[in-house]
Amino acid sequence: MTRDYETERREKQTAVDAAALRLANINFKNYVEVIEWLEEIQEPSDFVGVRLPEDLLETFRAHGLNPRTSEEGPDLSHDRRHAKWVIEEALSHIKLLGAIHPRWGRFVTELRQYEHPGERS
């Protein structure tokens, strides 16, 4: 038996809405925590009909995190800059697509190859 589209959309919207409520409690200086939050919304955000909060990008901008504006790749020599790039790549997806594309997970996997992603200065 297949699941009803509207039921699945509601479940995914509920997950995004619950994550949005927790956004105010995130330590935006801890990029690991920010990336984990973005991972939480990635899959449900990519479902047709699921809406992200309208002020999501503004919330991130208030903490110095903006959608990427260039095609430049991540700085793999510095964990914190690499983590920021991964976050800003997700924000770019949100700005352009209204969701975080599944390929973003590849960048998170690459980042996690490092011992303490986003924590070293």
N, C-alpha and C positions, 0 to 999 in steps of 0.2 A: 504494500500500500504506500502510495506517495503522500508526502505531506502537502497540505494546502499552502499555496503561496502566501496568502494573507496571514496565516498563523505563523509561518516562519518569519515573515517580515516583522510582525509584531514582536516576536521573541528577540530578534536581532535589534530592533529599535529599543526595546526595554534594556538590553545589555548596553547599548550606547548611552542611553539616558542615565543608567546607573553609574557608568564610568564618568560621565560628565559631571555628576554630583560630587565625585571624588576628586575632580581636577583641582578644585580650590585648595585641597590639602596636599598637593604634590609639592615636593621640594624641587623647584626648577633648576637649582644649582647642582642637583644630583642627576646627571644625565642618564644613569642606569635606570633610575626610577621613572624618568620621563619616557624613555624608550619602552619600558615595560608597560606603561600606561598606553602608549601608542599601539603596542602589540595587541593589547586588550581590545582596542576598537578596530583594528585592521580588518579582520574577517567580517564582522557584522557591518562595518561601514561600506564594504564592497558589494553588499546585497542591494539589488535594485529596489528603490523605494525607501531605503533607510536614510534618514537625514541626520547630519551632524549639527551640533549647536551652532547657531549663526555667529556667535561671538568667539568661537574656538580659536580662529587665527589671531584675533585681537588679544586674547588671553596669552597666547604664546609670545606675541610681539611685545607685550608689556614686560616680558621676562627676557627680552633680547634675542628671541628665537623667531626667525622669519623664513618664509618660503625662499628656497634658493632662487637666485636670479641669473646664474651662469651655468654653463655646461661643465665647469671645472669639477674634477673628481675629488674624492676625499683625500685628506692629508694623512696617509697611513703611518707617517713617522711620529705622530703625536696623538695619543689616545683621546684626549679631550676634544681636540679639533675634529678628529675622525667621528667621535660620537655626536658632536654638534652637527656635522655634515649629514649624518644619518637621520637625525631629528628633522633638520631642515628639508631633507629630501621628502620625508613623509608629509611635511607641511606643504611642499610644492604639489604633491599629489592631491592633497585636500583642496588646494586653491584651484588647480586645473581640472580635476576630475570629480571633486566633491566626495572623494573616498581615498583611502590608502590602497594603492594597487598591490596585489599579492607579491609582485617581484621585489617589493621593499624588504621582505623578509630575508632575501639574499644578502642585502647590505648589513642587516642585523647579525646574521650568521658570520659574515666576514669580520665584523667588529668584535664579536665574542671570541675570536681566535686569540685575542689579547687577554692578558691576565686580569686586568681591572679596567674594562672599557669605561671611558668617561670620567674616571675618578682621578687619574694622574694629571698633574698640571703641566 
